[in-house]
Amino acid sequence: MSLDTDGLIDRRRLRRKLTFWRVITFVALIGAVLFASLRFAGDVDLLPGDEIARVTIEGFISDDREQQALLEKIAEEDRVKALILNINSPGGTTTGSEALFEALRKVAEVKPVVAVMGTIATSGGYIAALGADHVIARGNTITGSIGVIFQWTRVRELLDNLGIEFEEVKSSILKAEPSPFTETPPEALAIMEAMVTDSYDWFVALVAERRELSPERARFLGDGRVYTGRQALDVDLVDSIGGEDIALKWLQETREISEDLDIVDWEVDEELDYGLLSIGARLFGALSDNGAANALNALLNQAGNSTGRLDGLVSVWHAPDTRSD
C-alpha cells in the first residue's frame, strides 16, 4: 500500500514538473516569435539604448504641470543624453512661459538643450527658446515680440444701446477691476500698468542674461517688434540659422553627443517608463494622437481672441487682422 502511495506522489510531482516546463517552453516560444517579428519589422526597440529626446512646444503655452513633469523625467533619465526642443508657438501666459523656462533650465543643468524654432516662436515661445543652451531659427521664422500685455473687453456702450444697466456693490474701488461693464478708474489703470511693467522688466532682464546683452540693448530689442530668423541672428537673439540638422551638428561638435543616437519624441500623454504596459504599447504600435487636443487648443485660442479677454498677464503675439469689412 505504501509503495502505491509513493508511486502516486512521484507521478504527481513529475506531472507538475512537466506542466511547468511546458509553460516555460510555450512562453519562450511566443517571446522568440515576437522578438523575431519585431526585429524583422525593424521599427520597434524593446530594449532602448542611449537617445536624444525631442519635445515639441506647440500652440498656446500655459502652466502645464504634465509638460513640466515630462521635462523632469527627461532630466532624470540616464539614457537621454540631450534634448532638442522644437518650438512652434506664438506664446501664452507669462506665468506658463516662466514655468516652462524654469523646467528647461533644470534639464540644461544635467544635459545639453538646443531649441529649434519653426514657423513662429514669439513672446512666450521665445521665452521657451531662452531656456535652451543654443537657439536655432529658420531664416523665415517669426520670433521676438518681447513684451507683456493685459487686455479686457469694454461693452458699456453696447449695454447702453440695448437699454441694459449694470449695477454692483463692492468693497473698494479697485475690487474686480478692470470691468467690461464700467469705466476703468485711473487707480486701476495705474495698477495694471505697474503689473505689466514689472513683468516686462523681468522678460527684458531674462533676454539680457540669456543672450548676454546689456540691459539697454535688450530693452531696445524688446520693444515688442517681431523679427525674421535672419534678423534675429543679426541682433544676437538667436545663435544660428537652420533646422534639426544644425542642432545635431552643434550637439556633436560642442557637447560630444554621438551622431549614432536615435532621436525619440517624448510626449506628455505617453507612458514614460519601460514597464510591462509600455512594452505592450510598443508591441502593438500604440501611437499618441494629439489631433483632438490640438483642436481643443485651437478652439480655446479662438475663444480667447474673440472675446479679447484672458485672465492673467500674457506674452503672446498674433498677426494683425487686415481684413476689411
Summary of the structure (lengths in Angstrom):
residues: 325
radius of gyration: 28.4
end to end distance: 105.6
largest distance: 108.0
contacts: 927
relative contact order: 0.15
helix: 48%
strand: 17%
